[in-house]
Amino acid sequence: MSKLQSKPLVGRFATETVKNALLHLTGRQVEVFYVLLVSSNKYTFLPEIYDIFGRETTIKFLELFAGCAIKVPRMEKLEKLARDTAIYVRIEQASPSQQAQLIHTLADEYDLTEDRVRRVYAATKVFLEDELGYRVIRRDKRRG
């Protein structure tokens, strides 16, 4: 067997060993592990992940992402993406005769100009359809 073929087994064995060690921590050991986790890196959110999701899910998280840097977008970015998604899907699902009125409604709803709503829609459409090949299926009003 080549070295390349044996490496995944070694990695899997190491992961299983760590997983088993973490699963078998009890009482005071869990407390000490938590303190070490908090103090091991001042920039980590692992203690919060542990508090929110518990031991089992944290272990799964560590198995998948150990050694990775994960960046979570700011709430403002998530809110903008949600807004842009809503604008794109609502316009895309509207009939062409309804789109002008809908753009006006969306502009009022999101406190944007109608031109800005059109630009958000167009940019989202280009990104989704041209770059990713994703298309929203229009809702057929006759079928419900």
N, CA, C and O atoms as a MOPAC input file, in Angstrom:
PM7 MOZYME 1SCF
protein

 N      0.84800 1    -1.18800 1     0.00000 1
 C      0.00000 1     0.00000 1     0.00000 1
 C      0.88500 1     1.24100 1     0.00000 1
 O      1.86000 1     1.30800 1     0.75000 1
 N      0.56000 1     2.20500 1    -0.82000 1
 C      1.36500 1     3.42500 1    -0.91700 1
 C      1.10700 1     4.33800 1     0.27900 1
 O      0.11700 1     4.19100 1     0.99600 1
 N      2.02000 1     5.27700 1     0.47100 1
 C      1.86900 1     6.24400 1     1.56200 1
 C      0.60800 1     7.07500 1     1.38200 1
 O     -0.06800 1     7.39200 1     2.36000 1
 N      0.28100 1     7.43600 1     0.12500 1
 C     -0.91700 1     8.23400 1    -0.13500 1
 C     -2.18100 1     7.49600 1     0.27000 1
 O     -3.12300 1     8.11300 1     0.76500 1
 N     -2.21600 1     6.19300 1     0.06900 1
 C     -3.40000 1     5.42300 1     0.43000 1
 C     -3.53200 1     5.25400 1     1.93200 1
 O     -4.64600 1     5.13300 1     2.44200 1
 N     -2.41700 1     5.24400 1     2.65200 1
 C     -2.49100 1     5.02200 1     4.09100 1
 C     -2.79700 1     6.28600 1     4.88200 1
 O     -3.28400 1     6.20200 1     6.01000 1
 N     -2.52100 1     7.45100 1     4.31500 1
 C     -2.72800 1     8.69900 1     5.05300 1
 C     -4.16100 1     8.90500 1     5.52000 1
 O     -4.35400 1     9.26800 1     6.68000 1
 N     -5.18400 1     8.69500 1     4.68400 1
 C     -6.54100 1     8.89300 1     5.17800 1
 C     -6.88100 1     7.99900 1     6.37000 1
 O     -7.62700 1     8.40500 1     7.26100 1
 N     -6.33200 1     6.78600 1     6.38500 1
 C     -6.59900 1     5.90000 1     7.52300 1
 C     -5.98100 1     6.46300 1     8.79100 1
 O     -6.59700 1     6.42400 1     9.85600 1
 N     -4.76700 1     6.98600 1     8.68200 1
 C     -4.11500 1     7.58500 1     9.84200 1
 C     -4.91700 1     8.78700 1    10.31600 1
 O     -5.16400 1     8.94300 1    11.51200 1
 N     -5.32700 1     9.64700 1     9.36600 1
 C     -6.12800 1    10.81100 1     9.71400 1
 C     -7.44500 1    10.42300 1    10.35400 1
 O     -7.86800 1    11.02200 1    11.34300 1
 N     -8.09600 1     9.41000 1     9.78300 1
 C     -9.37700 1     8.94500 1    10.32100 1
 C     -9.17700 1     8.37300 1    11.72100 1
 O     -9.98900 1     8.60800 1    12.61500 1
 N     -8.08300 1     7.61400 1    11.91100 1
 C     -7.80300 1     7.04200 1    13.23700 1
 C     -7.58100 1     8.16000 1    14.25300 1
 O     -8.09900 1     8.11700 1    15.36800 1
 N     -6.79900 1     9.16600 1    13.84400 1
 C     -6.52600 1    10.28700 1    14.75300 1
 C     -7.81400 1    11.01700 1    15.09100 1
 O     -8.03700 1    11.37600 1    16.24800 1
 N     -8.66800 1    11.24300 1    14.09500 1
 C     -9.94100 1    11.92900 1    14.31500 1
 C    -10.82400 1    11.12200 1    15.24900 1
 O    -11.43000 1    11.67900 1    16.16500 1
 N    -10.90400 1     9.81600 1    15.02900 1
 C    -11.71300 1     8.95200 1    15.90300 1
 C    -11.16400 1     8.95800 1    17.31900 1
 O    -11.93100 1     8.96300 1    18.28100 1
 N     -9.84400 1     8.95700 1    17.45600 1
 C     -9.23100 1     8.97100 1    18.78600 1
 C     -9.57500 1    10.26200 1    19.51600 1
 O     -9.94800 1    10.23800 1    20.68900 1
 N     -9.45000 1    11.38400 1    18.82400 1
 C     -9.78500 1    12.68200 1    19.42900 1
 C    -11.27200 1    12.72500 1    19.76800 1
 O    -11.65400 1    13.16600 1    20.85200 1
 N    -12.10500 1    12.26800 1    18.84000 1
 C    -13.54900 1    12.25800 1    19.06000 1
 C    -13.88600 1    11.42800 1    20.28800 1
 O    -14.65400 1    11.86900 1    21.14300 1
 N    -13.32400 1    10.23900 1    20.38500 1
 C    -13.59100 1     9.37900 1    21.54000 1
 C    -13.11000 1    10.02000 1    22.83600 1
 O    -13.78000 1     9.94300 1    23.86600 1
 N    -11.93000 1    10.66000 1    22.77100 1
 C    -11.41600 1    11.32000 1    23.97600 1
 C    -12.35100 1    12.43700 1    24.41800 1
 O    -12.62300 1    12.58800 1    25.60900 1
 N    -12.84700 1    13.22500 1    23.45800 1
 C    -13.75300 1    14.32300 1    23.79700 1
 C    -15.09800 1    13.81200 1    24.30700 1
 O    -15.68300 1    14.39300 1    25.22200 1
 N    -15.58100 1    12.73400 1    23.71800 1
 C    -16.86600 1    12.17300 1    24.13300 1
 C    -16.81200 1    11.57900 1    25.52800 1
 O    -17.82700 1    11.51700 1    26.22300 1
 N    -15.64700 1    11.14900 1    25.93300 1
 C    -15.53600 1    10.47600 1    27.23600 1
 C    -15.12600 1    11.40600 1    28.37200 1
 O    -14.91700 1    10.95100 1    29.49700 1
 N    -15.01100 1    12.68600 1    28.09500 1
 C    -14.75500 1    13.64100 1    29.16400 1
 C    -15.98200 1    13.71600 1    30.06600 1
 O    -17.11000 1    13.74800 1    29.57400 1
 N    -15.77700 1    13.74400 1    31.35500 1
 C    -16.89800 1    13.83000 1    32.29100 1
 C    -16.60600 1    14.84700 1    33.38000 1
 O    -15.45500 1    15.15500 1    33.68600 1
 N    -17.68400 1    15.35400 1    33.95300 1
 C    -17.60100 1    16.22600 1    35.12500 1
 C    -16.53100 1    17.28000 1    35.04400 1
 O    -16.56900 1    18.16900 1    34.19400 1
 N    -15.56900 1    17.16800 1    35.95100 1
 C    -14.48100 1    18.14700 1    36.07400 1
 C    -13.64700 1    18.22600 1    34.79100 1
 O    -13.13400 1    19.29300 1    34.45200 1
 N    -13.51000 1    17.10400 1    34.07700 1
 C    -12.74300 1    17.08800 1    32.84000 1
 C    -13.36600 1    18.02700 1    31.80600 1
 O    -12.65100 1    18.73100 1    31.09200 1
 N    -14.68900 1    18.03700 1    31.72800 1
 C    -15.38100 1    18.92500 1    30.79900 1
 C    -15.09700 1    20.37500 1    31.16500 1
 O    -14.85500 1    21.20200 1    30.28600 1
 N    -15.12400 1    20.68900 1    32.46100 1
 C    -14.83800 1    22.04600 1    32.91500 1
 C    -13.41600 1    22.46000 1    32.55000 1
 O    -13.19700 1    23.56700 1    32.05800 1
 N    -12.44600 1    21.57100 1    32.79000 1
 C    -11.04500 1    21.87200 1    32.48000 1
 C    -10.87000 1    22.03000 1    30.97200 1
 O    -10.17800 1    22.94300 1    30.52100 1
 N    -11.49700 1    21.14200 1    30.18700 1
 C    -11.42300 1    21.23500 1    28.72600 1
 C    -11.96400 1    22.58900 1    28.27100 1
 O    -11.37300 1    23.23800 1    27.40800 1
 N    -13.07400 1    23.00700 1    28.84500 1
 C    -13.69500 1    24.28100 1    28.49400 1
 C    -12.74500 1    25.43900 1    28.79800 1
 O    -12.58200 1    26.33100 1    27.96500 1
 N    -12.11900 1    25.44100 1    29.97300 1
 C    -11.17900 1    26.50100 1    30.35300 1
 C     -9.98800 1    26.51600 1    29.40000 1
 O     -9.54800 1    27.58300 1    28.97200 1
 N     -9.46800 1    25.33900 1    29.06700 1
 C     -8.34200 1    25.27000 1    28.13500 1
 C     -8.75600 1    25.75600 1    26.74300 1
 O     -7.98300 1    26.42000 1    26.05200 1
 N     -9.95300 1    25.42300 1    26.35200 1
 C    -10.47000 1    25.85100 1    25.05200 1
 C    -10.56200 1    27.37000 1    24.98900 1
 O    -10.18100 1    27.98300 1    23.99200 1
 N    -11.06700 1    27.97000 1    26.05600 1
 C    -11.19900 1    29.42700 1    26.12500 1
 C     -9.82700 1    30.08900 1    26.09900 1
 O     -9.63100 1    31.08600 1    25.40500 1
 N     -8.88600 1    29.54600 1    26.84300 1
 C     -7.58100 1    30.19600 1    26.95900 1
 C     -6.62500 1    29.85900 1    25.82200 1
 O     -5.58500 1    30.50300 1    25.68300 1
 N     -6.95800 1    28.85700 1    25.00300 1
 C     -6.03200 1    28.43200 1    23.94900 1
 C     -5.90400 1    29.43800 1    22.81300 1
 O     -4.88400 1    29.47500 1    22.12500 1
 N     -6.92600 1    30.24600 1    22.61600 1
 C     -6.87800 1    31.21200 1    21.52500 1
 C     -7.88000 1    32.31500 1    21.83200 1
 O     -9.08500 1    32.07400 1    21.89100 1
 N     -7.37100 1    33.52500 1    22.02700 1
 C     -8.27400 1    34.61000 1    22.41500 1
 C     -9.22800 1    35.01400 1    21.30500 1
 O    -10.18200 1    35.74900 1    21.56200 1
 N     -9.00000 1    34.55400 1    20.06500 1
 C     -9.85700 1    34.93100 1    18.94800 1
 C    -10.87300 1    33.85300 1    18.57900 1
 O    -11.59900 1    34.00900 1    17.59800 1
 N    -10.93800 1    32.78400 1    19.33000 1
 C    -11.81100 1    31.68000 1    18.97700 1
 C    -13.21100 1    31.86500 1    19.54400 1
 O    -13.40000 1    32.49700 1    20.58300 1
 N    -14.18500 1    31.30300 1    18.84100 1
 C    -15.55800 1    31.28800 1    19.31600 1
 C    -15.98100 1    29.87900 1    19.70700 1
 O    -17.17100 1    29.60800 1    19.86700 1
 N    -15.02100 1    28.98900 1    19.86100 1
 C    -15.35500 1    27.61100 1    20.21500 1
 C    -16.12500 1    27.50300 1    21.53400 1
 O    -17.04300 1    26.68700 1    21.62000 1
 N    -15.80000 1    28.27500 1    22.54700 1
 C    -16.60700 1    28.18800 1    23.77000 1
 C    -18.07400 1    28.54300 1    23.53200 1
 O    -18.97400 1    27.90500 1    24.08000 1
 N    -18.30300 1    29.56600 1    22.71100 1
 C    -19.67900 1    29.94300 1    22.41100 1
 C    -20.38000 1    28.85900 1    21.60600 1
 O    -21.55000 1    28.55700 1    21.84500 1
 N    -19.65700 1    28.26900 1    20.64400 1
 C    -20.22300 1    27.16300 1    19.86700 1
 C    -20.56200 1    26.00800 1    20.79600 1
 O    -21.61900 1    25.39300 1    20.66100 1
 N    -19.67700 1    25.71100 1    21.73500 1
 C    -19.91100 1    24.64400 1    22.70800 1
 C    -21.14500 1    24.96200 1    23.55700 1
 O    -21.98900 1    24.09300 1    23.77700 1
 N    -21.24800 1    26.20200 1    24.03300 1
 C    -22.39100 1    26.60700 1    24.86400 1
 C    -23.70700 1    26.51900 1    24.10900 1
 O    -24.71300 1    26.07500 1    24.66100 1
 N    -23.70400 1    26.94100 1    22.84400 1
 C    -24.93900 1    26.97300 1    22.06200 1
 C    -25.35300 1    25.58400 1    21.58300 1
 O    -26.52500 1    25.21800 1    21.67600 1
 N    -24.39800 1    24.81400 1    21.07300 1
 C    -24.73000 1    23.56300 1    20.39900 1
 C    -24.44300 1    22.29400 1    21.20000 1
 O    -24.90000 1    21.21500 1    20.82500 1
 N    -23.69300 1    22.41000 1    22.29600 1
 C    -23.40400 1    21.23300 1    23.10500 1
 C    -22.20100 1    20.44100 1    22.60500 1
 O    -21.60300 1    20.75700 1    21.57600 1
 N    -21.86800 1    19.40700 1    23.36200 1
 C    -20.65200 1    18.64400 1    23.10600 1
 C    -20.69000 1    17.89100 1    21.77500 1
 O    -19.74800 1    17.98000 1    20.98800 1
 N    -21.76300 1    17.15500 1    21.51800 1
 C    -21.84000 1    16.32600 1    20.30600 1
 C    -21.67300 1    17.15900 1    19.03500 1
 O    -20.87100 1    16.81800 1    18.16600 1
 N    -22.42600 1    18.24200 1    18.93100 1
 C    -22.36300 1    19.08300 1    17.73200 1
 C    -21.02600 1    19.79600 1    17.63200 1
 O    -20.50500 1    19.97200 1    16.53100 1
 N    -20.46000 1    20.20900 1    18.76100 1
 C    -19.14600 1    20.84600 1    18.74800 1
 C    -18.08900 1    19.87400 1    18.25000 1
 O    -17.19400 1    20.25900 1    17.49800 1
 N    -18.18700 1    18.63200 1    18.65800 1
 C    -17.23300 1    17.62200 1    18.18300 1
 C    -17.37000 1    17.44100 1    16.67400 1
 O    -16.36500 1    17.35600 1    15.96800 1
 N    -18.59900 1    17.38200 1    16.17500 1
 C    -18.81400 1    17.26800 1    14.72900 1
 C    -18.23900 1    18.48800 1    14.01400 1
 O    -17.60500 1    18.36300 1    12.96600 1
 N    -18.46800 1    19.66800 1    14.59300 1
 C    -17.93400 1    20.90800 1    14.02900 1
 C    -16.40900 1    20.84000 1    13.96700 1
 O    -15.81400 1    21.17900 1    12.94400 1
 N    -15.77500 1    20.40300 1    15.05700 1
 C    -14.31700 1    20.30900 1    15.09700 1
 C    -13.79800 1    19.29600 1    14.08600 1
 O    -12.76200 1    19.51700 1    13.45900 1
 N    -14.51500 1    18.18500 1    13.92400 1
 C    -14.11000 1    17.18900 1    12.92800 1
 C    -14.08800 1    17.78300 1    11.53000 1
 O    -13.16400 1    17.52800 1    10.75700 1
 N    -15.09600 1    18.56800 1    11.20700 1
 C    -15.20900 1    19.13700 1     9.86800 1
 C    -14.27500 1    20.32500 1     9.63000 1
 O    -13.71700 1    20.47000 1     8.54200 1
 N    -14.10600 1    21.17100 1    10.64600 1
 C    -13.44600 1    22.45100 1    10.42100 1
 C    -12.16000 1    22.66700 1    11.20500 1
 O    -11.63500 1    23.78100 1    11.21500 1
 N    -11.63400 1    21.63000 1    11.86700 1
 C    -10.38700 1    21.79400 1    12.62100 1
 C     -9.30300 1    22.34300 1    11.70700 1
 O     -9.07800 1    21.82700 1    10.61200 1
 N     -8.64400 1    23.37900 1    12.15900 1
 C     -7.56700 1    23.99100 1    11.38300 1
 C     -8.02400 1    25.04200 1    10.38100 1
 O     -7.18700 1    25.70800 1     9.77200 1
 N     -9.31800 1    25.20500 1    10.19900 1
 C     -9.84500 1    26.17400 1     9.22800 1
 C    -10.14800 1    27.50000 1     9.91500 1
 O    -10.46300 1    27.54800 1    11.10400 1
 N    -10.04800 1    28.55700 1     9.14800 1
 C    -10.50200 1    29.87100 1     9.61400 1
 C    -11.88000 1    30.10000 1     8.99900 1
 O    -12.05200 1    29.97700 1     7.78600 1
 N    -12.84100 1    30.42600 1     9.82300 1
 C    -14.20300 1    30.62800 1     9.35700 1
 C    -14.57800 1    32.07800 1     9.59600 1
 O    -14.40900 1    32.61200 1    10.69200 1
 N    -15.08700 1    32.69700 1     8.55200 1
 C    -15.50300 1    34.09000 1     8.66800 1
 C    -17.01700 1    34.15500 1     8.52100 1
 O    -17.58200 1    33.61900 1     7.56800 1
 N    -17.65400 1    34.80300 1     9.45300 1
 C    -19.10900 1    34.95500 1     9.43800 1
 C    -19.41300 1    36.39400 1     9.04100 1
 O    -18.87800 1    37.33100 1     9.63200 1
 N    -20.27400 1    36.57000 1     8.03800 1
 C    -20.58300 1    37.94100 1     7.60700 1
 C    -21.27200 1    38.75100 1     8.70600 1
 O    -21.94000 1    38.19700 1     9.58000 1
 N    -21.09800 1    40.03900 1     8.64600 1
 C    -21.78000 1    40.93400 1     9.58700 1
 C    -23.27600 1    40.90200 1     9.32400 1
 O    -23.71700 1    40.54400 1     8.23200 1
 N    -24.04900 1    41.27800 1    10.32600 1
 C    -25.50800 1    41.27800 1    10.19200 1
 C    -25.95900 1    42.20100 1     9.05800 1
 O    -26.91700 1    41.88800 1     8.35200 1
 N    -25.27500 1    43.33700 1     8.87900 1
 C    -25.63800 1    44.25800 1     7.80400 1
 C    -25.53800 1    43.57100 1     6.44800 1
 O    -26.39800 1    43.76800 1     5.59000 1
 N    -24.49900 1    42.77100 1     6.24800 1
 C    -24.31000 1    42.04600 1     4.99100 1
 C    -25.40800 1    40.99300 1     4.82200 1
 O    -25.94700 1    40.83000 1     3.72800 1
 N    -25.74100 1    40.28000 1     5.89800 1
 C    -26.80200 1    39.27000 1     5.83600 1
 C    -28.14800 1    39.92200 1     5.52800 1
 O    -28.93800 1    39.38900 1     4.74900 1
 N    -28.40600 1    41.08200 1     6.14600 1
 C    -29.65800 1    41.80200 1     5.89000 1
 C    -29.73400 1    42.27600 1     4.43700 1
 O    -30.79400 1    42.20200 1     3.81500 1
 N    -28.61400 1    42.76300 1     3.89500 1
 C    -28.57600 1    43.20500 1     2.50100 1
 C    -28.80600 1    42.01500 1     1.57200 1
 O    -29.55700 1    42.13100 1     0.60300 1
 N    -28.18200 1    40.88800 1     1.84600 1
 C    -28.39300 1    39.69500 1     1.02400 1
 C    -29.84300 1    39.23000 1     1.07600 1
 O    -30.40700 1    38.81600 1     0.06300 1
 N    -30.44300 1    39.30100 1     2.26300 1
 C    -31.85800 1    38.91700 1     2.39600 1
 C    -32.74000 1    39.87700 1     1.59400 1
 O    -33.67700 1    39.45100 1     0.91800 1
 N    -32.43500 1    41.16900 1     1.67400 1
 C    -33.19300 1    42.17100 1     0.90500 1
 C    -33.03900 1    41.93000 1    -0.59000 1
 O    -34.02900 1    41.90900 1    -1.32100 1
 N    -31.80700 1    41.74800 1    -1.04900 1
 C    -31.55100 1    41.53500 1    -2.46700 1
 C    -32.22300 1    40.25100 1    -2.95800 1
 O    -32.73500 1    40.20000 1    -4.07700 1
 N    -32.21800 1    39.22500 1    -2.12000 1
 C    -32.89200 1    37.97100 1    -2.45800 1
 C    -34.38400 1    38.19400 1    -2.64000 1
 O    -34.97300 1    37.73900 1    -3.62100 1
 N    -34.98900 1    38.89200 1    -1.69800 1
 C    -36.43200 1    39.16100 1    -1.77100 1
 C    -36.77300 1    39.97400 1    -3.01500 1
 O    -37.75000 1    39.68300 1    -3.70500 1
 N    -35.96900 1    40.98700 1    -3.29400 1
 C    -36.21500 1    41.81900 1    -4.48400 1
 C    -36.12900 1    40.95700 1    -5.73900 1
 O    -37.02500 1    40.99900 1    -6.58300 1
 N    -35.07600 1    40.18800 1    -5.86500 1
 C    -34.88900 1    39.37000 1    -7.06600 1
 C    -36.01700 1    38.34700 1    -7.24600 1
 O    -36.60000 1    38.24500 1    -8.32500 1
 N    -36.31500 1    37.60300 1    -6.20000 1
 C    -37.31900 1    36.53200 1    -6.32200 1
 C    -38.69700 1    37.11300 1    -6.59700 1
 O    -39.42900 1    36.59100 1    -7.43900 1
 N    -39.06200 1    38.18300 1    -5.90400 1
 C    -40.39500 1    38.75600 1    -6.09900 1
 C    -40.56400 1    39.31300 1    -7.51200 1
 O    -41.60900 1    39.12200 1    -8.13500 1
 N    -39.54200 1    39.99900 1    -8.01600 1
 C    -39.63900 1    40.53200 1    -9.38000 1
 C    -39.60800 1    39.38400 1   -10.38800 1
 O    -40.36800 1    39.38800 1   -11.35700 1
 N    -38.75900 1    38.43300 1   -10.17200 1
 C    -38.62900 1    37.30900 1   -11.10600 1
 C    -39.92200 1    36.50300 1   -11.19300 1
 O    -40.25800 1    35.98800 1   -12.26000 1
 N    -40.64400 1    36.38900 1   -10.09000 1
 C    -41.87400 1    35.60000 1   -10.08400 1
 C    -43.09400 1    36.39200 1   -10.55800 1
 O    -44.14300 1    35.81300 1   -10.84000 1
 N    -42.95200 1    37.70000 1   -10.64200 1
 C    -44.07300 1    38.52800 1   -11.10400 1
 C    -44.18500 1    38.46000 1   -12.62300 1
 O    -43.19700 1    38.24500 1   -13.32600 1
 N    -45.37300 1    38.64200 1   -13.09900 1
 C    -45.56400 1    38.69500 1   -14.54900 1
 C    -44.99100 1    40.02600 1   -15.05200 1
 O    -44.91900 1    40.99200 1   -14.29300 1
 N    -44.59200 1    40.08100 1   -16.30100 1
 C    -44.04000 1    41.33400 1   -16.84100 1
 C    -44.97100 1    42.53500 1   -16.65000 1
 O    -44.50200 1    43.65300 1   -16.43900 1
 N    -46.26800 1    42.31300 1   -16.72000 1
 C    -47.21300 1    43.42900 1   -16.55200 1
 C    -47.27500 1    43.91800 1   -15.10300 1
 O    -47.69900 1    45.04700 1   -14.85500 1
 N    -46.86100 1    43.09000 1   -14.15100 1
 C    -46.89500 1    43.46400 1   -12.73100 1
 C    -45.57500 1    44.04700 1   -12.24200 1
 O    -45.52900 1    44.64600 1   -11.16800 1
 N    -44.52000 1    43.88500 1   -12.99900 1
 C    -43.18600 1    44.24600 1   -12.51000 1
 C    -43.01400 1    45.72900 1   -12.21100 1
 O    -42.38200 1    46.07600 1   -11.21300 1
 N    -43.55300 1    46.61300 1   -13.04000 1
 C    -43.39300 1    48.05800 1   -12.80400 1
 C    -44.01200 1    48.46500 1   -11.47400 1
 O    -43.39700 1    49.20100 1   -10.70200 1
 N    -45.22500 1    47.99000 1   -11.20000 1
 C    -45.88100 1    48.30200 1    -9.93200 1
 C    -45.12400 1    47.67600 1    -8.76500 1
 O    -44.98600 1    48.28700 1    -7.70500 1
 N    -44.64100 1    46.46600 1    -8.96500 1
 C    -43.89800 1    45.77700 1    -7.90800 1
 C    -42.60200 1    46.51200 1    -7.58300 1
 O    -42.23000 1    46.62100 1    -6.41400 1
 N    -41.91700 1    47.01100 1    -8.59500 1
 C    -40.68800 1    47.78500 1    -8.36200 1
 C    -40.99200 1    49.01100 1    -7.51400 1
 O    -40.23000 1    49.34400 1    -6.60600 1
 N    -42.09100 1    49.67700 1    -7.80100 1
 C    -42.51700 1    50.83100 1    -7.00700 1
 C    -42.79200 1    50.40500 1    -5.55100 1
 O    -42.35300 1    51.06600 1    -4.61000 1
 N    -43.51300 1    49.30700 1    -5.38700 1
 C    -43.83600 1    48.78300 1    -4.04600 1
 C    -42.56600 1    48.41400 1    -3.28400 1
 O    -42.42700 1    48.73900 1    -2.10500 1
 N    -41.64200 1    47.73500 1    -3.96100 1
 C    -40.38200 1    47.32800 1    -3.30800 1
 C    -39.53700 1    48.53300 1    -2.92800 1
 O    -38.88900 1    48.53600 1    -1.88100 1
 N    -39.54100 1    49.55200 1    -3.77200 1
 C    -38.80000 1    50.77600 1    -3.45400 1
 C    -39.33000 1    51.38700 1    -2.16300 1
 O    -38.54900 1    51.79600 1    -1.30300 1
 N    -40.64900 1    51.45200 1    -2.02300 1
 C    -41.25600 1    51.97500 1    -0.79100 1
 C    -40.94200 1    51.06500 1     0.39800 1
 O    -40.58200 1    51.53400 1     1.47700 1
 N    -41.08400 1    49.76900 1     0.18200 1
 C    -40.88800 1    48.78300 1     1.25800 1
 C    -39.46300 1    48.80800 1     1.81500 1
 O    -39.26700 1    48.69100 1     3.02500 1
 N    -38.47400 1    48.96000 1     0.94000 1
 C    -37.07000 1    48.91500 1     1.37000 1
 C    -36.41600 1    50.28600 1     1.43600 1
 O    -35.20700 1    50.39100 1     1.64100 1
 N    -37.22100 1    51.34900 1     1.26200 1
 C    -36.72300 1    52.72000 1     1.31600 1
 C    -35.56600 1    52.93300 1     0.33400 1
 O    -34.51600 1    53.47300 1     0.68300 1
 N    -35.79800 1    52.49300 1    -0.90100 1
 C    -34.83700 1    52.64800 1    -1.98500 1
 C    -35.50600 1    53.40200 1    -3.12400 1
 O    -36.73000 1    53.52800 1    -3.16300 1
 N    -34.70200 1    53.89600 1    -4.04100 1
 C    -35.28800 1    54.47300 1    -5.24800 1
 C    -35.67600 1    53.31900 1    -6.18100 1
 O    -35.16200 1    52.20800 1    -6.05200 1
 N    -36.56900 1    53.58800 1    -7.10100 1
 C    -36.95200 1    52.55400 1    -8.06400 1
 C    -35.75200 1    52.14600 1    -8.90700 1
 O    -35.60000 1    50.97600 1    -9.25800 1
 N    -34.90000 1    53.11500 1    -9.23200 1
 C    -33.69400 1    52.80600 1    -9.99700 1
 C    -32.78400 1    51.84900 1    -9.21400 1
 O    -32.20700 1    50.92200 1    -9.78300 1
 N    -32.66700 1    52.08500 1    -7.91800 1
 C    -31.83100 1    51.20200 1    -7.08300 1
 C    -32.42700 1    49.79300 1    -7.05000 1
 O    -31.68000 1    48.81800 1    -7.12300 1
 N    -33.72800 1    49.66400 1    -6.94400 1
 C    -34.37500 1    48.34400 1    -6.95900 1
 C    -34.06300 1    47.63800 1    -8.27600 1
 O    -33.75200 1    46.44800 1    -8.28700 1
 N    -34.14600 1    48.36600 1    -9.37700 1
 C    -33.84000 1    47.77600 1   -10.69400 1
 C    -32.38400 1    47.31700 1   -10.76100 1
 O    -32.08800 1    46.24500 1   -11.29000 1
 N    -31.47200 1    48.14200 1   -10.21600 1
 C    -30.05100 1    47.77600 1   -10.23000 1
 C    -29.77300 1    46.56500 1    -9.34500 1
 O    -28.97800 1    45.70100 1    -9.71600 1
 N    -30.41700 1    46.49000 1    -8.18100 1
 C    -30.27000 1    45.31900 1    -7.29900 1
 C    -30.76100 1    44.07300 1    -8.02000 1
 O    -30.09800 1    43.03600 1    -8.01400 1
 N    -31.92900 1    44.18500 1    -8.63800 1
 C    -32.49400 1    43.05500 1    -9.38200 1
 C    -31.55500 1    42.62500 1   -10.50500 1
 O    -31.26200 1    41.43800 1   -10.65200 1
 N    -31.08500 1    43.58000 1   -11.29200 1
 C    -30.22700 1    43.25500 1   -12.43600 1
 C    -28.90600 1    42.61800 1   -11.99300 1
 O    -28.46000 1    41.63000 1   -12.57700 1
 N    -28.29100 1    43.18600 1   -10.96500 1
 C    -27.01600 1    42.64100 1   -10.48500 1
 C    -27.19500 1    41.23500 1    -9.92600 1
 O    -26.36600 1    40.35800 1   -10.16600 1
 N    -28.26500 1    41.02400 1    -9.18900 1
 C    -28.53400 1    39.70100 1    -8.61900 1
 C    -28.82400 1    38.70600 1    -9.73300 1
 O    -28.36500 1    37.56400 1    -9.69000 1
 N    -29.58000 1    39.13700 1   -10.72100 1
 C    -29.92700 1    38.27800 1   -11.86400 1
 C    -28.66200 1    37.85900 1   -12.61800 1
 O    -28.48800 1    36.68300 1   -12.93600 1
 N    -27.78700 1    38.81500 1   -12.90100 1
 C    -26.53900 1    38.51000 1   -13.60800 1
 C    -25.70800 1    37.52100 1   -12.80400 1
 O    -25.20100 1    36.53900 1   -13.34500 1
 N    -25.57400 1    37.78400 1   -11.52100 1
 C    -24.75700 1    36.89700 1   -10.68600 1
 C    -25.34200 1    35.48800 1   -10.63600 1
 O    -24.63500 1    34.51000 1   -10.87900 1
 N    -26.62300 1    35.38500 1   -10.32500 1
 C    -27.24500 1    34.06600 1   -10.19200 1
 C    -27.33400 1    33.31400 1   -11.51200 1
 O    -26.96600 1    32.14200 1   -11.59200 1
 N    -27.81600 1    33.97800 1   -12.53100 1
 C    -28.09900 1    33.28400 1   -13.78600 1
 C    -26.86600 1    33.13600 1   -14.67500 1
 O    -26.61100 1    32.05700 1   -15.21000 1
 N    -26.10700 1    34.21000 1   -14.83200 1
 C    -24.96600 1    34.14700 1   -15.74300 1
 C    -23.74100 1    33.49500 1   -15.09800 1
 O    -23.06000 1    32.68600 1   -15.72900 1
 N    -23.46800 1    33.84600 1   -13.85800 1
 C    -22.26600 1    33.31700 1   -13.22400 1
 C    -22.48300 1    31.95700 1   -12.57500 1
 O    -21.59100 1    31.11000 1   -12.61000 1
 N    -23.65400 1    31.73600 1   -11.98300 1
 C    -23.90300 1    30.47300 1   -11.29000 1
 C    -24.81300 1    29.52000 1   -12.05500 1
 O    -24.87100 1    28.33000 1   -11.74300 1
 N    -25.51500 1    30.03200 1   -13.04200 1
 C    -26.44600 1    29.18500 1   -13.79200 1
 C    -27.69500 1    28.83800 1   -13.01100 1
 O    -28.33400 1    27.82200 1   -13.28500 1
 N    -28.05400 1    29.67100 1   -12.03700 1
 C    -29.23500 1    29.43900 1   -11.19800 1
 C    -30.39300 1    30.27400 1   -11.71400 1
 O    -30.21500 1    31.44300 1   -12.05400 1
 N    -31.56300 1    29.68800 1   -11.77500 1
 C    -32.74200 1    30.41100 1   -12.26100 1
 C    -33.93700 1    30.12000 1   -11.35200 1
 O    -34.20300 1    28.97100 1   -10.99900 1
 N    -34.64700 1    31.17900 1   -10.98600 1
 C    -35.87800 1    31.02700 1   -10.20700 1
 C    -36.99300 1    30.69000 1   -11.17300 1
 O    -37.13700 1    31.33000 1   -12.21500 1
 N    -37.76700 1    29.70200 1   -10.83500 1
 C    -38.89900 1    29.31500 1   -11.68500 1
 C    -40.06700 1    30.21400 1   -11.35300 1
 O    -40.45300 1    30.35500 1   -10.19300 1
 N    -40.62400 1    30.82200 1   -12.38600 1
 C    -41.78300 1    31.70700 1   -12.16600 1
 C    -42.96200 1    30.89500 1   -11.66700 1
 O    -43.22500 1    29.78500 1   -12.13100 1
 N    -43.65200 1    31.47100 1   -10.72500 1
 C    -44.86300 1    30.85600 1   -10.19900 1
 C    -45.98200 1    31.01000 1   -11.21400 1
 O    -46.25200 1    32.11700 1   -11.68200 1
 N    -46.62100 1    29.92800 1   -11.54900 1
 C    -47.71700 1    29.96200 1   -12.51400 1
 C    -48.98600 1    30.28000 1   -11.74800 1
 O    -49.48800 1    29.45100 1   -10.98900 1
 N    -49.50500 1    31.49200 1   -11.94900 1
 C    -50.69300 1    31.95200 1   -11.20700 1
 C    -51.90800 1    31.08000 1   -11.47700 1
 O    -52.76900 1    30.94100 1   -10.60800 1
 N    -51.99500 1    30.49500 1   -12.65300 1
 C    -53.16800 1    29.66800 1   -12.98200 1
 C    -53.16800 1    28.35200 1   -12.21400 1
 O    -54.22800 1    27.80200 1   -11.91500 1
 N    -51.97400 1    27.84700 1   -11.89600 1
 C    -51.89500 1    26.55400 1   -11.19500 1
 C    -51.87200 1    26.71100 1    -9.68500 1
 O    -52.03600 1    25.73300 1    -8.95500 1
 N    -51.67000 1    27.92800 1    -9.21600 1
 C    -51.67400 1    28.19000 1    -7.78500 1
 C    -50.34000 1    28.19700 1    -7.28500 1
 O    -50.12900 1    28.40200 1    -6.09000 1

